[in-house]
Amino acid sequence: MSHHEDQQLFETHKQKLIREKRIVFIWQALILIGFFGLWELASRMRWIDPLLFSSPTRVFNLLVEKFSDGSMISHTYVTLFETLLGFMIGTILGIILASLLWSSTRFSKIMDPYLVILNAMPKVALGPIIIVALGPGYVSIIAMGAIISVIITTIVVYTGFREVDPNYEKVLKSFGATRWQCFKSAVFPANLPVMISTLKVNVGLSWVGVIVGEFLVSKEGLGYLIVYGFQVFDFTLVMAALILIAIFAAIMYKVVERMERWLIKHTT
């Protein structure tokens, strides 16, 4: 096969990928538009109770009003700050714990049942204990965001470390490499895609932890607005806060996805 034919095949394949990507995006946009359109129609036609479920136009008008007077900006900033910090702390601690488990086979065997138990335990139920221990403030809410993701990060990343081909380590040891050098040169780099994939899971978990923390203790933030909206029967405010959470969670997920693509592109 000539170089020209190879180039044509590559271009054809590239065009197919672009077309498939475009089709997926169009369908995603149609589903989103259809959802909001159906929600608006159902509210106007009273197929659903507009008092309970509000409508997209009411939510949009409320968001414009709240962002214009600056009140929603402060609440959004607080929740974003808590979530991003909890997300980063949970991920970094999970990777450190996974590294410690890999470094000692005995330590990993000792900790294995405890990791299983901690993973099975509903971390949200620890919320009141964390608040009592750390106080009713930002620290306890950030801790909630971190704790809810740290165990799953540890388990997933440690499993990835163990599944690295042992031949890599054998080759490096044959050249006189220490266990730490094997970890730094082979095991850790081989698991970067696993770590990035774990970040995708942690996006959702961090939001859950922070919002639950705000439910319990906060006087500001999107979680607080949801609770306040329920208390005063302002369900438009509740829906507005939920939509903002969905938007920022989607943005965080897309950022992680871009990181994953960049990593794959530069490591393959």
C-alpha angles and dihedrals in degrees: 000000000000126000090248092056091048089053091050092051091049092049091048091051091047091051090050091053092049091048092048091049090050092050092050091050092049091051091048090051092047092051091050093047090044091052094052092041092052091045091052092046093047090051095047093045089045093236082137128030105267089203092060102032100028115196138262093255092052091047092048093048091049092050091050090050094046095045091046093056091042097237095113092047093062093047092048092047092052094051094044091050092050093045097047092047093046090046093052096042093048093048096045093046090048092053091047092050091047089051091051091050091051092048093061124036091194092051091049091051091050093048098041098090092043092053090051091050093045091048091051093047114095100245091197088067088063089063097098091047092050091049092050091046099044101026132247100295147083093300095062093046092049088047089054090052091049100043094051091059105030098079096048089046091052093049096045096044094044090051088052091051091052093049095057110117106269089215089075090060092044092053092049092047090051086062091052098262118159122231090258091052090050089052094047096044103036118005100046097043091046089058099049091102089051090051092050090049089051089055088062090058092044092056091068095037093051092052090050092050095047096045092049089048090052090048089058105040118355128111093194139030136072092288089055090050090054092053092043091049091054092048094054094034092243097144092167087065090049092051092046091054091047092051091050090051090050092049095049093043089052091049091051090048092051091050090053090046090053089050089052093051092048091049093049091047094051098040101046 
